[in-house]
């Protein structure tokens, strides 16, 4: 069995994923913990890796994600786009904690297509990992989408992140579903449901009306008996994702036969794949955890080798 060489950490707002890796980046053990938004990152990290420290000593650690934000362990400034992979390693914040060498990866910032500032933390590591796992993606222009609480649409040209666009589609859906009357107790979201397809289609046919003027149709269809209450959440999801995807297609100039690389869970990939198919855009699904780990391993090689 190979010897442990470093610890890689994908530390988001709500969850910490830790990997004990050998020098080649092969995972020897895994651990999980609370997200970066919970106080005392230093103490929680120390507790999470204590069993590994006991067996292997204090190995260097590389951390990415919201751990480098204002709510995390130590704030690391954003890098401006365009940004190449090696720039992430060069700009990492390096420090020592309790006799352990630690590096935290910076996020990225840009001015998006609307003219507003935009930021990301964590997704840049997944993009780098995708380029490492699939080297052909480092050539030419490619579009990535990372669906989730704050969905990211990212343009990569010859291996450099050039621009991106953020839509808080996941957050908006959860707020409306749980804290409004639109789809409360509206069942589970299903990509294969008629209601989800109906929501997608209704937005696309009425995009000029703006999402704000379409949302209440979720409630109205239920109370008038046009739609079962159990379909409310799927229909609402179709509206919100329809707006996210339709706007991204327009802003990024996507055309039929383009491919969007989805870095996400299979469930989200099914939803976004169906929405993109309405515009004739193909999708390719990449595993988010695998991409994050591959990105961390690549940056570790740049920093600690």
LOTIDO-567822 format. One record per residue: residue number from 1; residue in one letter; chain; x, z, y of N, C-alpha, C in turn. Coordinates in steps of 0.02 Angstrom, whole numbers. Atoms other than C-alpha are relative to their C-alpha. Layout:
N
  num  residuo  cadena    n.px    n.pz    n.py   ca.px   ca.pz   ca.py    c.px    c.pz    c.py
  NUM        A       A       X       Z       Y       X       Z       Y       X       Z       Y
...
This chain:
305
  num  residuo  cadena    n.px    n.pz    n.py   ca.px   ca.pz   ca.py    c.px    c.pz    c.py
    1        X       A      42       0     -60       0       0       0      44       0      62
    2        X       A     -39       5     -62      65     -45     174      -7      64      41
    3        X       A      -1     -60     -41     107      90     300     -38     -10      66
    4        X       A      34       4     -64      -2     127     453      51      -9      56
    5        X       A     -45      13     -56      76      63     615     -30      16      68
    6        X       A      32     -13     -65     -53      85     754     -75      11     -10
    7        X       A      73     -11      -1    -232     131     798     -30     -48      52
    8        X       A      36      44     -45    -349       2     875     -69      29      12
    9        X       A      65     -29     -17    -506      58     966     -42     -47      43
   10        X       A      50      38     -38    -658     -42    1023     -49      52      27
   11        X       A      35     -58     -27    -735      87    1141     -50     -22      54
   12        X       A      52      21     -46    -899      34    1219     -35      59      33
   13        X       A      38     -52     -35   -1025     131    1323     -32      48     -49
   14        X       A      39     -41      45   -1122     195    1174      34      15     -67
   15        X       A     -30     -11      66   -1003     186    1025      74     -14       1
   16        X       A     -72      10      10    -820     201     976      12     -21     -72
   17        X       A     -22      21      66    -749     104     830      76       2      -2
   18        X       A     -72      -8       7    -574     152     774      24     -31     -66
   19        X       A     -29      32      59    -462      57     653      72      23      -7
   20        X       A     -69     -15      17    -303     120     570      30     -62     -31
   21        X       A     -26      65      21    -197     -36     551      74       3     -19
   22        X       A     -71       8      13     -33     -87     474      30     -48      51
   23        X       A     -35      39     -51      95    -189     570     -29     -71       6
   24        X       A      29      67      -1       6    -352     524     -73       0      24
   25        X       A      69      -4     -23    -163    -288     584     -51       9     -54
   26        X       A      48     -12      54    -241    -258     414     -27      71       7
   27        X       A      34     -64     -10    -367    -115     422       8      42     -64
   28        X       A     -11     -46      55    -320      33     313     -53      55      -3
   29        X       A      53     -51      -3    -457     154     371     -39     -11      64
   30        X       A      44       7     -58    -601     162     495     -30      67      19
   31        X       A      35     -60     -23    -683     296     601     -44     -20      58
   32        X       A      45      13     -55    -823     303     728     -10      63      42
   33        X       A      12     -56     -44    -869     412     875     -48     -19      55
   34        X       A      46      12     -56    -972     427    1033      31     -47      52
   35        X       A     -22      49     -49    -962     302    1174      38      29      58
   36        X       A     -43     -21     -56    -854     307    1330     -39      36      54
   37        X       A      40     -32     -52    -999     368    1437      -6      76     -10
   38        X       A       2     -72      14    -991     539    1352      64      32      27
   39        X       A     -59     -30     -31    -872     658    1445      55      18     -51
   40        X       A     -59     -22      37    -696     704    1384      21     -51     -53
   41        X       A     -25      51      46    -633     542    1308      63      23     -35
   42        X       A     -64     -22      28    -462     619    1282     -11      48     -58
   43        X       A      14     -49      52    -530     765    1182     -34     -30     -61
   44        X       A      37      30      56    -648     660    1078      44     -48     -39
   45        X       A     -47      43      36    -512     533    1038      46      42     -44
   46        X       A     -45     -44      37    -395     672     984     -33      26     -63
   47        X       A      36     -26      59    -528     744     868     -13     -55     -51
   48        X       A      17      55      46    -573     574     795      59     -21     -42
   49        X       A     -59      24      37    -394     531     746      40      57     -32
   50        X       A     -37     -58      27    -341     707     694      18      -8     -74
   51        X       A     -19       8      71    -350     668     506      56     -51     -10
   52        X       A     -53      50       5    -240     514     531      66      29      26
   53        X       A     -61     -32     -27    -117     614     638      32      45     -52
   54        X       A     -25     -48      50    -102     743     500      38     -36     -55
   55        X       A     -30      37      55     -58     610     372      57     -45      21
   56        X       A     -47      53     -20      42     485     475      37      13      65
   57        X       A     -30     -12     -65      96     566     638     -39     -35      55
   58        X       A      36      27     -58      45     511     812      19     -73      13
   59        X       A     -11      71      -7      37     324     801     -23     -25      68
   60        X       A      23      28     -64      22     217     959     -72     -25      -7
   61        X       A      70      21       1    -156     171    1008     -13     -52      54
   62        X       A      20      52     -47    -229      18    1092     -76       2       4
   63        X       A      71      -9     -10    -403      36    1167     -28     -52      48
   64        X       A      32      48     -44    -521     -91    1242     -73      17      11
   65        X       A      71     -12     -13    -695     -90    1318     -11      47      60
   66        X       A      19     -42     -57    -782      33    1435      42      62       7
   67        X       A     -47     -56      -7    -648     163    1402      45     -10      61
   68        X       A     -40      15     -60    -556      77    1546     -40      -6      63
   69        X       A      44       6     -58    -704      85    1666      -2      66      39
   70        X       A       7     -60     -41    -754     212    1798     -32      57     -38
   71        X       A      31     -53      40    -853     308    1665      41      17     -61
   72        X       A     -41     -10      59    -713     302    1536      56      50       8
   73        X       A     -58     -45       2    -546     386    1504      42      -9      63
   74        X       A     -39      16     -59    -440     301    1637     -22     -69      25
   75        X       A      22      64     -27    -494     161    1754      58     -49       3
   76        X       A     -50      54      -1    -398      -1    1731     -29     -57      42
   77        X       A      27      52     -44    -419    -133    1869     -16     -65     -38
   78        X       A      19      64      29    -504    -298    1827      52     -53      17
   79        X       A     -41      59     -12    -401    -456    1809     -45     -56      26
   80        X       A      39      56     -26    -460    -607    1907       6     -61     -46
   81        X       A       0      64      37    -509    -768    1818      27     -55      45
   82        X       A     -11      10      72    -439    -884    1762      52      48     -27
   83        X       A     -45     -49      31    -353    -766    1641      17     -23     -71
   84        X       A     -23      18      67    -250    -808    1487      11      63     -42
   85        X       A      -6     -59      43    -232    -692    1336      61      43      15
   86        X       A     -61     -40     -12     -54    -640    1376      -6      42      64
   87        X       A      10     -39     -62    -113    -581    1548     -34      66     -14
   88        X       A      33     -62      18    -223    -450    1466      50      52     -23
   89        X       A     -52     -45      24     -74    -375    1378      45      24      56
   90        X       A     -45     -17     -54      35    -379    1533     -32      50      49
   91        X       A      35     -43     -48     -98    -290    1638     -28      64     -30
   92        X       A      26     -60      32    -140    -154    1512      30      62      32
   93        X       A     -24     -64     -26    -126      25    1575      32      38     -58
   94        X       A     -36     -35      52       7     114    1473      16      71      23
   95        X       A     -14     -70     -17      26     304    1469      11      38     -65
   96        X       A     -11     -43      59      68     447    1352     -47      59       4
   97        X       A      47     -56       4     -56     580    1295      17      40     -62
   98        X       A     -16     -44      56      -4     727    1187      52     -30     -47
   99        X       A     -54      29      40     152     634    1130     -17     -66     -33
  100        X       A      20      64      28      59     473    1088       1     -54      54
  101        X       A       2      58     -46      86     303    1171     -69     -32      -5
  102        X       A      67      29      -3     -81     232    1227      -1     -56      51
  103        X       A      10      55     -48    -128      68    1311     -75     -16       2
  104        X       A      70      18     -10    -299      25    1384      -2     -69      33
  105        X       A       4      70     -22    -345    -158    1410     -44      -7      61
  106        X       A      42      11     -59    -412    -218    1578     -60     -44     -16
  107        X       A      55      48       4    -577    -308    1601      16     -61      43
  108        X       A      -8      61     -40    -603    -473    1693     -53      -1      56
  109        X       A      48      11     -54    -687    -520    1857       3     -72      22
  110        X       A       3      68     -26    -742    -684    1933     -55      -3      53
  111        X       A      59      17     -40    -861    -761    2058     -40     -50     -41
  112        X       A      37      43      45   -1000    -835    1954     -35     -58      36
  113        X       A      30      61     -27   -1103    -993    1980     -52      14      55
  114        X       A      47     -17     -53   -1227    -901    2092      36      20      65
  115        X       A     -38     -22     -58   -1086    -853    2211       9      75       4
  116        X       A      -6     -73       1   -1094    -668    2164      59      22     -42
  117        X       A     -53     -26      43    -954    -561    2093     -28      18     -69
  118        X       A      21     -16      69    -962    -533    1905      58      34     -35
  119        X       A     -52     -38      35    -868    -417    1787     -17       5     -74
  120        X       A       9     -15      71    -842    -387    1601      55      47     -24
  121        X       A     -49     -42      35    -756    -256    1493     -17       1     -74
  122        X       A      10       1      72    -736    -274    1307     -10     -70     -27
  123        X       A      13      68      24    -801    -451    1290      63     -43       2
  124        X       A     -62      40      -4    -631    -520    1344      42       9     -63
  125        X       A     -37     -12      62    -555    -440    1188     -31     -41     -57
  126        X       A      33      40      51    -686    -525    1079      17     -74       7
  127        X       A     -18      70     -12    -650    -693    1161      71     -14     -26
  128        X       A     -69       9      24    -464    -672    1128       2       0     -76
  129        X       A       2      -2      73    -502    -625     948     -27     -64     -30
  130        X       A      29      63      24    -610    -779     926      52     -57       4
  131        X       A     -52      52      -6    -467    -889     990      53       9     -53
  132        X       A     -50     -11      53    -350    -807     865     -27     -18     -69
  133        X       A      29      14      65    -469    -822     719     -13     -75     -10
  134        X       A      16      71       3    -514   -1002     762      42     -37      52
  135        X       A     -47      28     -48    -363   -1084     846     -24     -63      35
  136        X       A      25      62     -32    -456   -1247     882     -37      16      64
  137        X       A      37     -19     -60    -557   -1151    1013      46      10      60
  138        X       A     -47      -8     -55    -399   -1131    1117      16     -67      34
  139        X       A     -11      66     -30    -402   -1317    1156     -66     -27      27
  140        X       A      60      27     -30    -526   -1398    1274     -44      53      30
  141        X       A      48     -45     -32    -680   -1320    1354     -52      22     -52
  142        X       A      49     -28      46    -793   -1204    1254     -42      53      35
  143        X       A      45     -50     -28    -943   -1095    1296     -15      52     -53
  144        X       A      14     -57      43    -964    -923    1220     -59      39      30
  145        X       A      52     -45     -23   -1115    -810    1230       4      64     -41
  146        X       A       2     -65      33   -1114    -625    1190     -65      35      18
  147        X       A      64     -32     -14   -1296    -569    1182       5      75      -8
  148        X       A       1     -72       4   -1335    -386    1205     -32      30      62
  149        X       A      29     -34     -58   -1378    -260    1339      11     -41      63
  150        X       A     -17      45     -56   -1287    -366    1469      31     -63     -30
  151        X       A     -23      61      33   -1274    -540    1395      51     -37      44
  152        X       A     -53      37     -35   -1116    -636    1443       1     -72     -23
  153        X       A     -10      71      12   -1101    -824    1456      68     -18      28
  154        X       A     -71       5     -18    -916    -869    1460      26     -71     -12
  155        X       A     -33      65       8    -823   -1032    1491      74      11     -11
  156        X       A     -71      -4      17    -650   -1047    1411      28     -71       0
  157        X       A     -31      66      -3    -537   -1194    1451      74       6     -19
  158        X       A     -68      -2      26    -376   -1221    1353      26      71      -8
  159        X       A     -20     -68      16    -372   -1039    1302      -4      50      56
  160        X       A       7     -45     -57    -406    -964    1474     -73      10      18
  161        X       A      68     -14     -25    -566    -878    1529      -3     -21      73
  162        X       A       2      27     -69    -612    -975    1686     -58      29      40
  163        X       A      57     -27     -36    -784    -906    1730     -49      29     -50
  164        X       A      53     -26      42    -932    -809    1662     -59      21      42
  165        X       A      64     -17     -31   -1111    -761    1701     -32      55     -41
  166        X       A      31     -56      35   -1197    -597    1658     -75       3      14
  167        X       A      72     -10      -7   -1383    -572    1626     -18      66     -37
  168        X       A      18     -63      34   -1449    -394    1590     -64      -8     -40
  169        X       A      61      17      36   -1576    -471    1472     -19      54     -51
  170        X       A      16     -52      48   -1562    -339    1336     -25      63      33
  171        X       A      21     -60     -36   -1576    -197    1460     -70      -9      29
  172        X       A      66      13     -29   -1725    -277    1548     -54       3     -54
  173        X       A      49       0      54   -1816    -304    1383     -15      72     -22
  174        X       A      12     -69      22   -1791    -123    1329     -37      41      52
  175        X       A      36     -36     -53   -1848     -55    1497     -74     -19       1
  176        X       A      70      23      -2   -2005    -161    1497     -38      21     -63
  177        X       A      33     -17      63   -2042    -126    1315     -17      74      -5
  178        X       A       8     -72      10   -2022      62    1325     -31      36      61
  179        X       A      20     -37     -60   -2066     106    1505     -50     -39      43
  180        X       A      53      35     -35   -2203     -17    1554     -59      -9     -48
  181        X       A      58      11      43   -2375     -62    1488       1     -69     -32
  182        X       A       0      70      22   -2323    -241    1449      -2      -8     -76
  183        X       A      -3      10      73   -2279    -221    1265      13      66     -36
  184        X       A      -9     -65      33   -2281     -35    1224     -37      -2     -67
  185        X       A      27       3      68   -2312     -15    1037     -15     -72     -21
  186        X       A      12      71      13   -2295    -203    1026      33     -27     -62
  187        X       A     -28      24      62   -2216    -211     855      75     -17       5
  188        X       A     -70      18       3   -2043    -273     803      10     -73      22
  189        X       A     -16      69     -21   -1958    -428     873      24     -40     -59
  190        X       A     -19      43      55   -1945    -570     749      12     -70      25
  191        X       A     -17      67     -23   -1857    -734     781     -45     -53     -31
  192        X       A      41      49      34   -1971    -823     656     -75       7      17
  193        X       A      70     -10     -15   -2134    -762     736     -26     -52      48
  194        X       A      33      47     -46   -2258    -875     824       2      27      71
  195        X       A       1     -30     -67   -2263    -752     970      67     -10      36
  196        X       A     -65      10     -32   -2075    -765    1003       6     -73      23
  197        X       A      -3      70     -18   -2085    -955    1001     -47     -15      59
  198        X       A      47       9     -55   -2236    -946    1116      29      24      66
  199        X       A     -32     -26     -60   -2140    -839    1241      54     -47      25
  200        X       A     -52      48     -20   -1993    -960    1240     -31     -62      33
  201        X       A      31      61     -24   -2107   -1109    1265     -35      12      67
  202        X       A      36     -14     -62   -2210   -1025    1402      49       4      59
  203        X       A     -49      -2     -54   -2054    -988    1504      25     -70      16
  204        X       A     -29      66     -13   -1983   -1162    1481     -48     -45      38
  205        X       A      49      43     -33   -2144   -1246    1536     -16      24      71
  206        X       A      17     -28     -65   -2159   -1131    1688      62      30      35
  207        X       A     -62     -27     -28   -1977   -1102    1736      -1       1      76
  208        X       A       2       3     -73   -2015   -1151    1915     -38      61      29
  209        X       A      38     -57     -24   -2131    -999    1927      42      64       3
  210        X       A     -45     -57       4   -1987    -877    1895     -27      52     -50
  211        X       A      19     -49      52   -1987    -742    1761     -48      53      26
  212        X       A      40     -54     -28   -2065    -611    1876     -75     -17      -2
  213        X       A      70      21      -2   -2226    -712    1885     -28     -17     -69
  214        X       A      23      15      68   -2235    -737    1697      -6      62     -44
  215        X       A      -4     -59      43   -2203    -562    1628     -68      30     -16
  216        X       A      63     -35      12   -2379    -495    1650     -44     -36     -50
  217        X       A      39      35      50   -2446    -629    1535       4      34     -68
  218        X       A      -7     -37      62   -2382    -518    1394     -59      49      -8
  219        X       A      55     -48       0   -2508    -383    1438     -68     -36      -2
  220        X       A      64      34      -6   -2647    -505    1483     -21     -33     -65
  221        X       A      18      33      63   -2639    -600    1319     -26      50     -51
  222        X       A      22     -52      48   -2660    -437    1222     -69      26      19
  223        X       A      64     -32     -19   -2803    -359    1323     -58     -49      -1
  224        X       A      54      49       5   -2902    -522    1323     -14     -22     -71
  225        X       A      10      17      70   -2885    -536    1135      33     -65     -21
  226        X       A     -32      63      17   -2783    -696    1141      58      10     -48
  227        X       A     -59     -14      41   -2635    -613    1056      -5      71     -29
  228        X       A       1     -68      29   -2625    -465     934      51      45      33
  229        X       A     -45     -48     -32   -2546    -308    1005      67       2     -35
  230        X       A     -62      -3      39   -2418    -312     865      48     -57      17
  231        X       A     -43      56     -19   -2350    -477     935      29       7      70
  232        X       A     -19      -7     -70   -2320    -409    1110      75       0      11
  233        X       A     -73      -5     -10   -2135    -366    1090      34     -67     -13
  234        X       A     -31      65      15   -2091    -534    1011     -14     -49      57
  235        X       A      16      46     -55   -2182    -629    1149      40      18      62
  236        X       A     -39     -22     -58   -2099    -524    1285      74     -18      -8
  237        X       A     -69      19      14   -1929    -553    1203      10     -74      11
  238        X       A      -5      72     -11   -1963    -740    1204       3     -17      73
  239        X       A      -2      12     -73   -1998    -734    1391      68      17      29
  240        X       A     -63     -24     -30   -1842    -633    1434      59     -43     -24
  241        X       A     -55      41      25   -1724    -729    1319      -7     -72      22
  242        X       A      10      67     -25   -1803    -891    1373      28      -8      70
  243        X       A     -27       2     -68   -1759    -850    1553      76       3       0
  244        X       A     -72      -7       6   -1583    -797    1505      31     -67     -21
  245        X       A     -28      61      27   -1548    -953    1403     -12     -59      46
  246        X       A      16      57     -43   -1637   -1076    1517      42      -1      63
  247        X       A     -41      -4     -60   -1544   -1015    1670      73     -16     -16
  248        X       A     -70      13      19   -1376   -1017    1579      12     -74     -14
  249        X       A      -6      71      14   -1405   -1194    1516       6     -40      65
  250        X       A      -1      35     -64   -1440   -1250    1694      64      13      40
  251        X       A     -58     -18     -40   -1299   -1155    1779      65     -28     -29
  252        X       A     -62      22      32   -1166   -1203    1652       0     -75     -16
  253        X       A       4      72      11   -1226   -1383    1639       3     -20     -72
  254        X       A       0      16      71   -1252   -1378    1451     -46     -59     -14
  255        X       A      39      59      18   -1318   -1537    1372     -10       0     -76
  256        X       A       8       6      73   -1387   -1580    1199      65     -23     -33
  257        X       A     -61      10      39   -1251   -1587    1067      56      47      20
  258        X       A     -48     -53     -14   -1153   -1450    1157      -7      56     -52
  259        X       A       3     -57      46   -1110   -1298    1049      16      63      38
  260        X       A     -13     -66     -28   -1122   -1118    1107      22      45     -57
  261        X       A     -26     -45      51   -1018    -994    1008     -28      70      14
  262        X       A      33     -64      -8   -1122    -836     985      41      55     -34
  263        X       A     -37     -56      28   -1022    -676     961     -48      60       2
  264        X       A      53     -50       1   -1152    -551     904     -22      15     -71
  265        X       A      29     -15      65   -1255    -481     761     -43     -59     -24
  266        X       A      43      53      25   -1354    -597     646     -70      -1      31
  267        X       A      67      -3     -29   -1519    -535     720      -2     -31      69
  268        X       A      -2      29     -67   -1471    -579     898      17     -74      -4
  269        X       A     -18      71       7   -1394    -743     840     -62     -41     -17
  270        X       A      61      36      18   -1562    -793     764     -44     -11      61
  271        X       A      42       6     -60   -1653    -758     928      30     -51      49
  272        X       A     -32      45     -48   -1527    -847    1040       7     -71     -27
  273        X       A      -5      66      30   -1505    -989     917     -65     -39       7
  274        X       A      65      33      -7   -1691   -1026     922     -12     -20      73
  275        X       A      10      16     -71   -1693   -1018    1113      43     -59      21
  276        X       A     -45      55     -18   -1543   -1135    1130     -22     -66     -32
  277        X       A      22      61      35   -1616   -1257    1004     -53     -37      40
  278        X       A      50      33     -42   -1757   -1291    1128      32     -51      47
  279        X       A     -35      45     -46   -1627   -1376    1237      46     -48     -37
  280        X       A     -42      44      41   -1544   -1468    1093      72      24      -7
  281        X       A     -68     -28       2   -1391   -1353    1104      11      32     -68
  282        X       A     -17     -29      65   -1308   -1308     939      32      69       9
  283        X       A     -32     -66      -2   -1243   -1135     897      46      10     -60
  284        X       A     -45     -21      54   -1102   -1063     794       7      76       7
  285        X       A       1     -73      -2   -1106    -878     749      67      29     -21
  286        X       A     -63     -34      16    -947    -772     754     -14      75      -2
  287        X       A      11     -72       9    -942    -591     695      33      39      57
  288        X       A     -25     -36     -58    -924    -476     846      54      51     -17
  289        X       A     -50     -51      19    -830    -335     758      65     -32     -21
  290        X       A     -60      35      23    -709    -457     676      38     -29      60
  291        X       A     -33      28     -60    -674    -541     844      33      55      41
  292        X       A     -29     -55     -39    -646    -374     932      64      25     -32
  293        X       A     -60     -24      35    -523    -316     799      57     -51       6
  294        X       A     -53      51      -5    -429    -482     801      30      -2      69
  295        X       A     -26      -1     -68    -414    -472     990      46      60      11
  296        X       A     -41     -60      -7    -347    -294     983      67      -8     -36
  297        X       A     -62      10      39    -220    -342     849      46     -47      38
  298        X       A     -41      48     -38    -160    -489     955      33      35      60
  299        X       A     -28     -34     -59    -137    -381    1110      50      53     -21
  300        X       A     -49     -48      25     -50    -246    1008      67     -34     -12
  301        X       A     -62      36      13      77    -375     953      37     -16      64
  302        X       A     -31      16     -65     108    -422    1135      31      62      32
  303        X       A     -21     -61     -36     126    -241    1197      53      39     -38
  304        X       A     -41     -48      36     208    -142    1058      53     -32     -44
  305        X       A     -49      31      44     312    -271     964      69       0      33
